[in-house]
Every structure is written in structure tokens, then in C-alpha cells.
């Protein structure tokens, strides 16, 4: 190879061009997606509670659907993440979950029973939190 520096220059040129393209596409994000994210309707505690009540008891050896849920958040954003939900199932103890509402309004949370922790986290998932009118 007579000119090894040409190979190095070619690799550098391709790398720089790729970086420019990546930065350009990052700045020109999808306007419809940004608009949808900025105009999210707020999640109401009652709507999240109604969805949580449809979930099944995730504790090993327990069954049945949730009977009651109380959800609160200290964050004043559209999704309100993270939420704290205290859920009553047919058999005590109650379970406290830390719940995240995703932009598609699906939920995912993990938690522990009050006073009687279990190995690993209990998981709750569902779709979808109703939009407030």
C-alpha cells in the first residue's frame, strides 16, 4: 500500500459525514410526535384507580381482582409520574405500587405488600388509562 494515509482520511471523512447526518436528523424530529407529546391530556387519579382495579392479585398463592385502589402523585405534569397506588385485594395485606403511566396511557408498576414483603417485586400492568374529558 503506497499511501496508507488515504485510507485513514477516507475513514475519517465517512465518520464525519455520518456524524453530520445523525445530528441533522436528531434536530429535525417528527413534528406530529412532538405535538402529541406536548398535548397529552392529564391523567386523573380516578381514571388510574379504575384501571388498577381491573388487575389481578400478583402475589404468589393469591387470586382475585383488586377491590379498591387509591392513587396519588406529587407531580403536576400530564402523566403525573411516578404515581403511588395503594391497592386492596380480596385477601390482606394491601399492596403499595409505584406506577408509571406511559405516553400511550398504558401502565406498569412494581410494589410490595404492606408489612409483609415478598421476594422480588410484585408487578402490575394494564392498558389503558382513560383520558379525562
C-alpha positions in Angstrom: 0.0 0.0 0.0 1.7 3.2 -1.2 -0.4 5.8 0.6 -1.8 4.5 4.0 -2.9 8.0 4.9 -5.5 7.9 2.2 -7.3 5.0 3.9 -7.2 6.9 7.2 -8.5 10.1 5.5 -11.3 8.1 3.9 -12.4 6.5 7.2 -12.3 9.9 8.9 -14.4 11.5 6.1 -17.0 8.8 6.3 -17.2 9.2 10.1 -17.6 12.9 10.0 -20.3 12.7 7.3 -22.2 10.1 9.4 -22.0 12.4 12.4 -23.4 15.3 10.5 -26.3 13.3 9.1 -27.1 11.9 12.6 -27.0 15.3 14.2 -29.2 16.8 11.4 -31.8 14.1 11.8 -31.8 14.5 15.6 -32.7 18.2 15.2 -35.4 17.6 12.7 -37.6 15.4 14.9 -41.1 14.3 14.0 -43.4 17.3 14.5 -46.5 15.1 14.9 -44.9 13.1 17.6 -43.7 16.2 19.5 -47.2 17.8 19.2 -48.8 14.7 20.6 -46.4 14.6 23.5 -46.9 18.2 24.3 -50.7 18.0 24.2 -51.2 15.0 26.4 -54.4 15.2 28.4 -53.7 14.9 32.2 -54.1 11.6 33.9 -56.8 11.8 36.6 -56.3 9.8 39.8 -59.8 8.3 39.4 -59.0 7.1 35.9 -55.8 5.4 37.1 -57.7 3.8 40.0 -60.4 2.4 37.7 -57.7 0.7 35.6 -55.8 -0.6 38.6 -59.0 -2.2 40.0 -59.1 -4.3 36.8 -55.8 -6.0 37.6 -55.4 -9.4 39.2 -53.6 -10.1 42.5 -50.0 -10.8 41.6 -49.0 -12.3 44.9 -48.0 -16.0 44.8 -50.9 -18.1 46.1 -53.4 -15.3 46.0 -56.1 -14.8 43.4 -58.9 -12.3 42.6 -59.1 -8.9 41.2 -58.3 -5.7 43.1 -61.3 -4.4 45.0 -60.2 -0.8 45.7 -57.3 1.5 44.8 -56.2 4.9 45.9 -53.6 6.6 43.7 -51.7 9.8 44.4 -48.9 11.8 42.8 -46.9 14.9 43.8 -46.0 15.8 40.2 -48.1 18.3 38.3 -47.4 17.0 34.8 -49.7 15.4 32.2 -48.8 11.9 33.1 -48.1 12.6 36.8 -45.2 10.1 37.0 -44.5 8.5 39.4 -47.8 7.5 41.0 -48.2 5.8 44.3 -51.2 3.4 44.4 -52.4 1.5 47.5 -54.4 -1.4 46.3 -56.8 -3.7 48.3 -57.3 -7.2 47.1 -59.8 -9.8 48.5 -57.2 -11.0 51.0 -55.0 -8.7 53.0 -52.5 -7.2 53.2 -52.8 -4.3 50.8 -50.1 -3.7 48.2 -48.4 -0.4 47.5 -47.2 0.1 43.9 -45.0 2.7 42.3 -46.8 3.1 38.9 -45.6 4.8 35.7 -48.1 5.9 33.1 -46.6 5.7 29.6 -47.4 8.2 26.8 -49.6 5.6 25.2 -51.5 5.6 28.5 -50.5 2.0 29.4 -49.3 1.5 32.9 -46.5 -0.5 34.6 -45.8 -0.7 38.3 -44.0 -2.6 41.0 -44.6 -2.9 44.7 -44.7 -4.8 47.9 -47.4 -5.8 50.3 -47.7 -3.6 53.4 -45.9 -5.1 56.4 -45.2 -8.5 54.7 -42.6 -8.0 52.0 -42.2 -10.8 49.4 -39.1 -11.8 47.5 -38.8 -9.7 44.4 -41.2 -7.1 43.3 -44.9 -7.6 42.5 -45.7 -6.3 39.1 -48.9 -4.7 37.8 -49.5 -3.8 34.1 -52.5 -2.6 32.2 -53.9 -0.7 29.3 -55.0 2.0 29.1 -55.8 4.9 31.4 -59.0 6.7 30.2 -58.5 10.3 29.0 -60.3 12.9 31.0 -62.9 14.9 29.0 
